[in-house]
Structures are given as structure tokens and as C-alpha cells.
Amino acid sequence: MKQGLLIFCFSVVGTVTASVGFYIWQMLGPISLSIHGWLAIIVGVVSSFLLGGGLMALSFHSAKSGYDAKVAEYDPFQSSK
């Protein structure tokens, strides 16, 4: 139930955001992009998603493998006698 509500809320927010963005773009008037502009937008969006996904995968890997625990246990002010 909670997961369905969460998916619904994110879907509504995404749809509203896309709709407002499209409306603002249409209100600006006739804006034409060359093929290079469209390619730049597509490459930017895809690379942003890939970077975000890669960083999330690294954080999950770090949490599962115990690297975070090693850092949390390290105390640089502890005497090494």
C-alpha cells in the first residue's frame, strides 16, 4: 500500500513537472533547435541518469561490503601506543 502510494505521488509530481515545463516552452514562442541542440539535450539527460545510477550503485556496494563500517571505526585522535 505504501509503495503504491509512493509510486503514485512520484508519478503525479513527474507528470506535473513535465506538463509545466512543456507549457512554459510553448509560451516562449517558436523556438527551433538544430539536430545538434537535440543531441546535446539527449546526451546530457542520458549521461545524468547514468551518473546518478552509477553513484547510487557505488553507495549500495559500499554499504553492503562494509567499507563504511571501517571508516566509522577509524579514530584519528586515538593514540597508537
C-alpha positions in Angstrom: 0.0 0.0 0.0 2.7 2.4 1.0 4.8 1.6 -2.1 1.8 2.1 -4.4 1.1 5.5 -2.8 4.7 6.5 -3.2 4.8 5.5 -6.8 1.6 7.4 -7.4 2.9 10.5 -5.8 6.1 10.4 -7.8 4.2 9.9 -10.9 1.9 12.9 -10.2 4.9 15.1 -9.4 6.7 14.0 -12.6 3.7 14.5 -14.8 3.0 17.9 -13.4 6.7 18.9 -13.7 6.8 17.7 -17.3 3.5 19.4 -18.1 4.6 22.8 -16.7 7.9 22.6 -18.5 6.2 21.8 -21.8 3.7 24.7 -21.2 6.5 27.2 -20.5 8.4 26.0 -23.5 5.2 26.6 -25.7 4.6 30.0 -24.2 8.1 31.1 -25.2 7.1 31.0 -28.8 8.6 29.3 -31.8 12.0 28.0 -30.6 13.8 25.8 -33.1 16.7 23.6 -32.1 19.0 22.1 -34.6 19.9 18.5 -34.6 23.0 19.4 -32.5 20.8 21.0 -29.8 18.6 18.0 -29.6 21.6 15.7 -29.4 23.1 17.8 -26.7 19.9 17.6 -24.6 19.6 13.9 -25.1 23.3 13.2 -24.3 23.0 15.4 -21.2 19.9 13.7 -19.9 21.2 10.2 -20.5 24.6 10.9 -19.0 23.0 12.5 -15.9 20.8 9.4 -15.4 23.8 7.1 -15.9 26.0 9.1 -13.5 23.2 9.2 -10.9 22.6 5.4 -11.3 26.4 4.7 -11.1 26.8 6.7 -7.9 23.8 5.0 -6.3 25.2 1.6 -7.2 28.6 2.6 -5.7 26.9 3.7 -2.5 24.9 0.5 -2.2 28.0 -1.6 -2.9 30.0 0.4 -0.3 27.2 -0.1 2.3 26.9 -3.8 1.6 30.6 -4.6 1.6 31.5 -3.0 4.9 33.7 -0.2 3.7 31.5 2.3 5.6 32.0 0.4 8.9 35.8 0.6 8.5 35.6 4.4 8.2 33.2 4.7 11.1 35.5 2.7 13.4 38.6 4.7 12.5 39.5 7.4 15.1 42.4 9.6 14.0 42.8 11.0 17.5 43.2 7.6 19.2 46.8 7.1 20.4 48.7 4.3 18.6 50.7 3.0 21.6 
